[in-house]
Amino acid sequence: MKKSLSISLPTIPSIALAYVMVLLSGCALGIRPLPNTVEEQLKDAVDHGMDGVVVCVNRPGEIQLYAAGWKNREDQIPADPNALFKIASISKLYIAAATILLISEEKLSLDQTLSELIPEVEGKIEYANEITLKMMIQHRSGLLDYSFEPEVAGESFVDYLSFAARIYDKPAVFKPNKKYGYSNSNFLLIGEILDRTLGYSHHKYIRDEILEPLGLKNTYNVPSEVDMQKVMSGYLKSGGSDLRDLEFPLPGGSMIANAEDVSIFLRALIDGTLFSLDEQAIYTSVYPYEHTGWLPGYTSIARYHSEMDAVVVQFVSTSGKEIYWLRLKSVYNRTIRILKNKNEI
């Protein structure tokens, strides 16, 4: 039986305490001397508590892969740079791209409102008649994040609105378009909108219009498409068993891929391979060309560095509370410094 996912937020005092501990413990990686190579940096990260790390550096005509630590800690299987990984919210880049393609086909409009696109949420989600698709893509809708709301009866992974029901009849975080506020509810509802617009699963559309044209044979929409033995195991920093079978097939966090495929997709998203000029302009106006990802046991960063003309993807098979991102970002930033200093790319 597959396990389902539950997410809880730490309290503010716990975050503050963890922050002080990070600063005082010397585990802030940036205070140590910078290694000469990416391999040394990844080994250092593993020595300081990360179970497994994979890095992909993609520049025109060349892809470099690095790995350290474990693919599976219990069985002592070394990290595999080609292993599949739960990319979590990096999935939102693919959904955003699919949405822009449908807008280009005039099947959707950025100005359509949530209540127009999903009529049954009118009266259940505050400001549904004012929130536009553009605001949802840009995380400017003010929607509560369902991930941090209590479960409700009848939740089913095949019914996205059963999870949206967690935010029904609750106040918005802010009025639409007043500011930025990241919320997983935006892309949960966009997934529903895409399915209704297409008349079939947006997973198939992403495969047909994005993955297959780009030759991404190691990218999957949901865990059910994957032999999970090929997926890198994931662990909590606090300990415990492998979280690889913890299921999360909801829009905006469901995808599984290897680092090389993510790097190829992100480069195609940026360089015009995926989009026409008009589509590129629409995408640029609404969503960034980078993302991070977090699920229990899995943390990831995918970014483009124009000064090196390089896409750099980092997968870490360990997750912790919010303060743990300081360590993840430090490893990533140090890797970028090494690449720049040594011109390894």
LINFENWO-V999843 format. One record per residue. N is the residue number from 0. SS is DSSP state (alpha for helix, beta for strand, coil for the rest). D_LAST is the distance of its C-alpha to the last C-alpha in Angstrom with 1 decimal. Layout:
# LINFENWO-V999843
N SS D_LAST
N SS D_LAST
This chain:
# LINFENWO-V999843
0 coil 43.7
1 coil 40.5
2 beta 40.2
3 beta 39.8
4 coil 37.8
5 coil 39.3
6 coil 37.5
7 coil 39.1
8 coil 38.2
9 coil 38.6
10 coil 41.1
11 alpha 40.3
12 alpha 41.7
13 alpha 39.6
14 alpha 36.4
15 alpha 37.6
16 alpha 38.5
17 alpha 35.1
18 alpha 33.4
19 alpha 35.6
20 alpha 34.9
21 alpha 31.2
22 alpha 31.6
23 alpha 34.2
24 alpha 32.8
25 coil 29.7
26 coil 27.6
27 coil 25.7
28 alpha 22.4
29 alpha 21.5
30 alpha 24.4
31 coil 23.0
32 coil 20.9
33 coil 17.1
34 coil 15.9
35 coil 13.5
36 coil 11.3
37 alpha 10.6
38 alpha 13.3
39 alpha 15.7
40 alpha 15.3
41 alpha 16.2
42 alpha 19.0
43 alpha 20.3
44 alpha 20.4
45 alpha 22.4
46 alpha 24.6
47 coil 25.5
48 coil 26.7
49 coil 24.1
50 coil 25.2
51 beta 22.1
52 beta 18.5
53 beta 15.9
54 beta 12.4
55 beta 10.6
56 beta 7.2
57 beta 8.2
58 beta 7.2
59 coil 10.0
60 coil 10.8
61 beta 8.2
62 beta 8.7
63 beta 7.8
64 beta 10.9
65 beta 12.3
66 beta 16.0
67 beta 18.6
68 beta 22.3
69 beta 24.6
70 beta 24.9
71 beta 28.6
72 coil 29.9
73 coil 33.5
74 coil 32.9
75 coil 30.2
76 beta 27.8
77 beta 24.3
78 coil 21.5
79 coil 20.2
80 coil 16.8
81 coil 18.7
82 coil 21.6
83 beta 23.1
84 beta 23.3
85 beta 25.6
86 coil 23.5
87 alpha 26.6
88 alpha 26.5
89 alpha 23.2
90 alpha 26.0
91 alpha 27.3
92 alpha 24.6
93 alpha 26.0
94 alpha 29.5
95 alpha 28.9
96 alpha 27.5
97 alpha 30.5
98 alpha 32.8
99 alpha 31.6
100 alpha 32.1
101 alpha 35.7
102 alpha 36.3
103 alpha 35.3
104 coil 37.8
105 coil 40.4
106 coil 41.0
107 coil 40.0
108 coil 40.1
109 coil 38.3
110 coil 41.8
111 coil 43.5
112 beta 44.6
113 alpha 44.3
114 alpha 48.0
115 alpha 47.9
116 alpha 45.2
117 coil 46.5
118 alpha 50.2
119 alpha 51.2
120 alpha 49.2
121 coil 51.4
122 coil 53.4
123 coil 51.2
124 beta 48.0
125 coil 48.8
126 coil 48.0
127 coil 47.2
128 coil 48.8
129 coil 46.7
130 coil 43.2
131 beta 41.3
132 alpha 38.6
133 alpha 36.4
134 alpha 37.2
135 alpha 36.4
136 alpha 32.9
137 coil 32.3
138 coil 33.8
139 coil 36.6
140 coil 39.4
141 coil 40.7
142 coil 41.0
143 coil 41.4
144 coil 38.7
145 alpha 40.4
146 alpha 38.1
147 alpha 40.0
148 coil 43.5
149 coil 46.0
150 coil 46.2
151 coil 49.0
152 coil 51.2
153 coil 50.3
154 coil 46.5
155 beta 44.9
156 coil 41.4
157 coil 42.8
158 beta 44.3
159 alpha 41.8
160 alpha 44.7
161 alpha 46.1
162 alpha 43.2
163 alpha 43.6
164 alpha 47.1
165 alpha 46.0
166 alpha 45.7
167 coil 48.9
168 coil 51.6
169 beta 49.5
170 coil 48.8
171 coil 45.5
172 coil 43.2
173 coil 43.6
174 coil 45.0
175 coil 42.8
176 coil 40.3
177 coil 41.2
178 coil 37.8
179 coil 34.7
180 coil 35.2
181 coil 32.8
182 coil 35.0
183 alpha 34.4
184 alpha 37.7
185 alpha 36.3
186 alpha 34.1
187 alpha 36.8
188 alpha 39.2
189 alpha 36.8
190 alpha 36.5
191 alpha 40.3
192 alpha 40.4
193 alpha 38.1
194 alpha 40.2
195 alpha 43.4
196 alpha 42.1
197 alpha 40.9
198 coil 43.8
199 coil 41.5
200 coil 38.6
201 alpha 35.5
202 alpha 33.6
203 alpha 34.8
204 alpha 33.9
205 alpha 30.3
206 alpha 30.1
207 alpha 31.9
208 alpha 30.3
209 alpha 26.7
210 alpha 25.7
211 coil 27.3
212 coil 26.4
213 coil 22.7
214 coil 23.2
215 coil 22.4
216 coil 24.5
217 coil 23.2
218 beta 24.3
219 beta 27.8
220 coil 30.0
221 coil 32.2
222 alpha 32.5
223 alpha 35.5
224 alpha 33.3
225 coil 31.4
226 coil 32.3
227 alpha 31.6
228 alpha 31.2
229 alpha 27.8
230 beta 26.9
231 coil 25.3
232 coil 28.2
233 coil 28.3
234 beta 30.2
235 beta 31.6
236 coil 30.9
237 coil 34.6
238 coil 34.9
239 coil 36.6
240 coil 36.0
241 coil 33.3
242 coil 33.2
243 coil 31.6
244 coil 35.0
245 beta 35.5
246 beta 35.8
247 coil 34.5
248 coil 34.9
249 coil 35.5
250 coil 33.7
251 coil 30.7
252 coil 29.8
253 coil 30.6
254 coil 27.5
255 beta 25.8
256 beta 22.5
257 coil 19.5
258 alpha 16.1
259 alpha 14.7
260 alpha 17.8
261 alpha 17.5
262 alpha 14.0
263 alpha 15.5
264 alpha 18.6
265 alpha 17.0
266 alpha 15.1
267 alpha 18.5
268 alpha 20.4
269 alpha 18.6
270 alpha 18.3
271 coil 21.9
272 coil 21.6
273 coil 23.8
274 coil 26.1
275 coil 28.4
276 alpha 28.4
277 alpha 31.3
278 alpha 29.8
279 alpha 26.6
280 alpha 28.9
281 alpha 30.8
282 alpha 27.8
283 alpha 26.3
284 alpha 29.8
285 alpha 30.1
286 coil 27.0
287 coil 23.5
288 coil 20.2
289 coil 19.2
290 beta 21.2
291 beta 21.9
292 beta 24.1
293 beta 26.8
294 beta 29.4
295 coil 31.2
296 coil 28.9
297 beta 25.8
298 beta 23.4
299 beta 20.3
300 beta 18.0
301 beta 16.2
302 beta 14.8
303 beta 13.1
304 beta 11.5
305 coil 12.6
306 coil 11.5
307 coil 7.8
308 coil 9.2
309 beta 7.8
310 beta 10.3
311 beta 10.3
312 beta 13.3
313 beta 15.1
314 beta 18.4
315 beta 20.9
316 coil 24.1
317 beta 26.2
318 beta 27.8
319 coil 30.2
320 coil 32.1
321 coil 30.7
322 coil 30.0
323 alpha 27.6
324 alpha 25.1
325 alpha 24.8
326 alpha 23.3
327 alpha 21.0
328 alpha 19.7
329 alpha 19.4
330 alpha 17.2
331 alpha 15.0
332 alpha 15.1
333 alpha 14.5
334 alpha 11.3
335 alpha 10.1
336 alpha 11.5
337 alpha 9.8
338 alpha 6.2
339 alpha 8.0
340 alpha 10.1
341 alpha 8.3
342 coil 5.4
343 coil 3.7
344 coil 0.0
